[in-house]
Amino acid sequence: MASVTFRDETAMGRELGAFSLPGLPERISARELVRLRVREAVARHNAAPSHHFRGLVKPGDAEIDLTVDPVVSFVKLVPLVGG
């Protein structure tokens, strides 16, 4: 089994927070890794709610009406050469 450390950073590389998840398989898909990261962040927030949420996805009951505009856009982040 493997362990992974998730670290949140600013664009300049300053660490905002980190946590580890032990007991993961030695190979895992990126989709599953993101799913675990979001699930763990929400669980940690729910266990000790605070006014400031630092996770990827803020828990809530918001819904999106896909009948109005069924287009969902994602921003692809591309690493810069040398940076």
C-alpha positions in Angstrom: 0.0 0.0 0.0 1.1 3.5 -0.7 0.6 6.9 0.9 0.1 10.3 -0.8 0.4 13.8 0.5 -1.9 16.4 -0.9 -0.5 19.9 -0.7 -2.3 23.1 -1.6 0.0 25.9 -2.8 -0.4 29.5 -4.1 0.7 30.2 -7.7 4.0 31.3 -6.3 4.6 27.9 -4.5 3.8 29.0 -0.9 2.2 26.1 0.9 -1.3 26.7 2.2 -1.9 23.4 3.8 -1.3 19.7 3.4 -2.6 16.3 4.5 -1.7 12.7 3.8 -3.9 9.7 2.8 -2.4 6.3 3.7 -3.5 2.9 2.5 -3.8 3.7 -1.2 -3.1 1.2 -3.9 0.4 1.5 -5.5 -1.2 2.5 -8.9 -4.3 4.7 -9.1 -6.0 6.7 -11.9 -5.9 10.5 -11.8 -9.7 10.5 -11.7 -9.7 8.4 -8.6 -7.0 10.5 -7.0 -9.0 13.7 -7.5 -12.1 12.0 -6.3 -10.4 10.9 -3.1 -8.8 14.4 -2.6 -12.2 16.1 -2.9 -14.0 13.5 -0.7 -11.3 13.9 2.1 -11.4 17.7 2.0 -15.2 17.8 2.4 -15.0 15.2 5.2 -12.4 17.2 7.0 -14.4 20.4 6.6 -17.6 18.6 7.8 -15.8 17.2 10.8 -14.6 20.7 11.9 -16.5 23.4 10.1 -14.9 26.9 10.0 -15.6 30.2 8.3 -12.7 29.7 5.9 -12.8 26.8 3.5 -9.5 25.8 1.7 -10.6 22.8 -0.2 -11.1 22.3 -4.0 -14.8 22.1 -3.8 -16.9 23.9 -1.3 -19.7 21.7 0.1 -23.2 23.0 -0.5 -26.6 22.4 -2.0 -26.0 24.5 -5.2 -27.5 23.0 -8.3 -27.0 23.9 -12.0 -29.9 24.1 -14.4 -28.6 22.4 -17.5 -31.7 23.3 -19.5 -30.7 27.0 -19.5 -27.1 26.5 -20.9 -25.8 22.9 -21.1 -22.3 24.0 -21.8 -19.7 23.5 -19.0 -16.3 24.9 -19.6 -13.1 23.9 -17.9 -9.8 25.8 -17.9 -6.8 23.6 -18.9 -3.7 24.6 -16.9 -0.5 24.3 -18.9 2.9 24.4 -17.2 5.2 27.1 -18.4 8.6 26.1 -19.7 11.2 27.0 -17.1 8.7 28.0 -14.5 
